[in-house]
């Protein structure tokens, strides 16, 4: 008998605190001899939680079940995909979901989750591109402003570096006449006389 898998929307509806506490109490009561179903129920309750730490613990418990209980692997693939989707681990979510779709190509819940994962990746990818573009544009504008205003600032006041290392200063940023471009004494070669 094949158990019906929940749709992804069900993972977004957390259990209330008392329901989760019942699952936790049962899990802790069974201790070292915890049953697979008890562990599974608790893991699913944790994955549904809004708390990231609970979701991470739920995914760890589901991973244990997947590894140790071959008869529950089909269910675990889907729930691991849901858990990783909620955590934002989209590549892991896709990997688990694709493994399930390889075995059950007509699985509507897995197909639905695949679409959700793809949409989220596309949306976050576009957001990332927009952020990088915005930062690049801001850096370009700032750079243009700095470089455009750099000679003006040198005309007003020579920098400390120019005073210490005059040989590295630009003749275009001298304190001399900006139109004629005549060089000050600090830009002339030693030993050469200037004609008048």
VMD Tcl script that draws the C-alpha trace (Angstrom):
set ca {
  {0.00 0.00 0.00}
  {1.42 3.38 -1.04}
  {1.01 6.17 1.50}
  {-0.30 9.47 0.19}
  {2.31 12.22 0.33}
  {1.29 15.71 1.46}
  {1.56 18.66 -0.88}
  {4.32 21.20 -0.25}
  {1.82 23.68 1.17}
  {1.26 21.34 4.11}
  {4.91 21.81 5.11}
  {4.27 25.54 5.48}
  {1.59 24.98 8.12}
  {3.37 24.40 11.45}
  {1.98 22.27 14.22}
  {0.92 24.16 17.31}
  {3.26 23.94 20.30}
  {1.19 21.34 22.16}
  {1.05 19.02 19.12}
  {4.81 19.25 18.64}
  {5.35 18.66 22.37}
  {3.29 15.44 22.18}
  {5.51 14.18 19.33}
  {8.67 15.24 21.18}
  {7.53 13.55 24.42}
  {6.80 10.29 22.58}
  {10.19 10.44 20.82}
  {12.05 11.08 24.09}
  {10.03 8.45 25.97}
  {11.10 5.73 23.53}
  {14.75 6.79 24.00}
  {17.36 4.53 22.40}
  {14.69 2.12 21.17}
  {12.68 4.79 19.32}
  {10.45 3.33 16.63}
  {10.78 4.37 13.01}
  {7.21 5.73 12.91}
  {7.70 7.79 16.10}
  {10.95 9.21 14.76}
  {9.32 9.92 11.41}
  {6.32 11.70 12.97}
  {8.58 13.85 15.14}
  {10.85 14.66 12.18}
  {7.86 15.73 10.07}
  {6.55 17.90 12.90}
  {9.97 19.55 13.16}
  {10.20 20.15 9.40}
  {6.81 21.89 9.51}
  {8.05 24.22 12.26}
  {8.91 27.85 11.55}
  {12.08 27.57 13.67}
  {15.17 26.88 11.56}
  {16.83 24.78 14.29}
  {13.74 22.53 14.43}
  {13.76 22.18 10.64}
  {17.45 21.23 10.67}
  {16.86 18.59 13.36}
  {13.90 17.25 11.38}
  {16.06 16.88 8.26}
  {18.77 15.09 10.30}
  {16.21 12.65 11.71}
  {14.79 12.00 8.24}
  {18.32 11.38 6.94}
  {18.81 8.78 9.68}
  {15.57 7.05 8.73}
  {16.52 7.14 5.04}
  {19.87 5.54 5.81}
  {18.67 2.92 8.29}
  {15.16 1.98 7.07}
  {15.03 0.99 3.37}
  {11.26 0.46 3.54}
  {10.76 4.18 4.31}
  {13.12 5.59 1.67}
  {10.39 6.61 -0.76}
  {8.66 8.76 1.85}
  {11.95 10.07 3.18}
  {13.01 11.28 -0.27}
  {9.98 13.52 -0.47}
  {10.14 14.75 3.12}
  {13.89 15.39 2.82}
  {13.16 17.40 -0.33}
  {10.50 19.40 1.54}
  {12.78 19.97 4.55}
  {15.68 21.16 2.43}
  {13.32 23.37 0.43}
  {12.14 25.05 3.63}
  {15.76 25.50 4.75}
  {16.66 27.12 1.42}
  {18.96 24.24 0.39}
  {17.49 24.13 -3.09}
  {20.15 21.94 -4.71}
  {19.66 19.28 -2.01}
  {15.89 19.61 -2.26}
  {16.06 19.15 -6.02}
  {18.39 16.16 -5.66}
  {16.05 14.28 -3.30}
  {12.97 15.25 -5.28}
  {14.54 14.16 -8.58}
  {15.41 10.77 -7.06}
  {11.74 10.33 -6.20}
  {10.61 11.52 -9.64}
  {13.01 9.03 -11.27}
  {11.16 6.23 -9.45}
  {7.67 7.79 -9.76}
  {7.50 10.18 -12.75}
  {3.73 10.62 -12.33}
  {3.95 11.66 -8.65}
  {1.92 14.88 -8.51}
  {3.27 16.04 -5.14}
  {6.89 15.63 -6.28}
  {6.09 17.39 -9.58}
  {4.48 20.24 -7.65}
  {7.51 20.50 -5.37}
  {9.85 20.47 -8.39}
  {7.99 23.49 -9.79}
  {8.20 25.31 -6.44}
  {11.95 24.64 -6.22}
  {12.54 25.85 -9.80}
  {10.49 29.01 -9.22}
  {12.32 29.81 -5.99}
  {15.74 29.27 -7.60}
  {14.77 31.48 -10.56}
  {13.39 34.21 -8.28}
  {16.43 34.20 -6.01}
  {18.74 34.06 -9.02}
  {17.10 37.15 -10.49}
  {17.28 38.85 -7.11}
  {20.98 38.02 -6.92}
  {21.59 39.42 -10.40}
  {19.67 42.57 -9.46}
  {21.73 43.01 -6.30}
  {25.03 42.49 -8.14}
  {23.90 44.89 -10.88}
  {22.88 47.51 -8.32}
  {26.21 47.24 -6.51}
  {28.09 47.48 -9.83}
  {26.16 50.57 -10.89}
  {26.69 52.21 -7.50}
  {30.42 51.46 -7.66}
  {30.58 52.89 -11.19}
  {28.78 56.08 -10.20}
  {30.95 56.47 -7.12}
  {34.10 55.80 -9.15}
  {33.09 58.31 -11.80}
  {32.35 60.91 -9.14}
  {35.68 60.34 -7.39}
  {37.73 60.37 -10.60}
  {35.86 63.34 -12.01}
  {36.40 65.36 -8.85}
  {39.95 64.18 -8.08}
  {41.73 66.85 -10.21}
  {39.53 69.57 -8.75}
  {40.45 68.50 -5.26}
  {44.14 68.61 -6.12}
  {43.74 72.14 -7.51}
  {42.31 73.22 -4.21}
  {44.86 71.51 -1.97}
  {47.78 69.24 -2.91}
  {47.63 65.88 -1.22}
  {49.99 64.74 1.48}
  {51.47 62.15 -0.91}
  {52.23 64.86 -3.51}
  {54.07 66.88 -0.91}
  {56.23 63.93 0.14}
  {56.71 62.36 -3.32}
  {56.55 65.20 -5.88}
  {58.09 63.00 -8.59}
  {54.90 60.89 -8.64}
  {52.42 63.73 -8.87}
  {50.64 64.44 -12.13}
  {51.41 67.68 -14.01}
  {47.70 67.86 -14.86}
  {46.84 68.27 -11.20}
  {49.36 70.94 -10.36}
  {48.57 74.16 -8.57}
  {49.75 76.10 -11.62}
  {47.52 77.68 -14.19}
  {44.95 75.09 -15.31}
  {44.63 76.41 -18.89}
  {48.27 76.98 -19.88}
  {49.44 73.89 -18.06}
  {52.73 75.53 -17.14}
  {54.69 73.37 -14.79}
  {55.75 74.43 -11.38}
  {59.35 74.15 -10.26}
  {58.68 70.78 -8.70}
  {57.84 69.29 -12.13}
  {60.86 70.69 -13.97}
  {63.93 68.63 -14.54}
  {66.83 69.73 -12.37}
  {69.58 71.64 -14.18}
  {67.42 72.85 -17.07}
  {66.46 76.46 -17.41}
  {63.09 77.55 -18.60}
  {62.86 80.15 -21.35}
  {60.91 83.29 -20.77}
}
mol new
graphics top color blue
foreach p $ca { graphics top sphere $p radius 0.5 }
foreach p [lrange $ca 0 end-1] q [lrange $ca 1 end] { graphics top cylinder $p $q radius 0.2 }
display resetview
